[in-house]
């Protein structure tokens, strides 16, 4: 593989460690992938390894049909989900799936994250919806995620976790971090208001009702 592949693998390894440091992922959970520019290849983290301890040799190269091109490990169990998102979204070049605490609280409760502050509208695309539950790693889960994600930047996975996407890996990290912060604000606000957190209209005005 070329120097480009080595560089992209190094970026994935760096982000995997960063997510652990920022308490956005832990241990063997979660997965990260990137498209390789001008190719039909995707780089993805391996299944079953501690993400913060990965090195570049651990990153698996697959094609867009999920076949392993290079790597000593099995690719992430969520490979179907990653590939389905890439096929549906030409603007997405990086994907992070994680089990962040507050976002996963919403996912477990099957509660979407409404646009409670302007950042949610500007950077996440509005309400973050919940993908219907399906067993992890399945084609059904992949289909549910693509449907709920739509043209937005993030989606909650019912009773599972979250997915953040971006045009770059750096953007996907920013989306994941923002999603977790807004989820924390929303959960705490729901406690404080007794479930009456105001949400924003498209024009930026607040409302006590969730608008779809």
Beta strands, then each sheet from edge to edge (+ up, - down):
strand 1: 31-35
strand 2: 41-44
strand 3: 60-63
strand 4: 68-70
strand 5: 94-98
strand 6: 130-131
strand 7: 154-157
strand 8: 161-166
strand 9: 199-200
strand 10: 206-207
sheet 1: 4+ 3- 2+ 1- 5+ 8- 7+ 6+
sheet 2: 9+ 10-
end
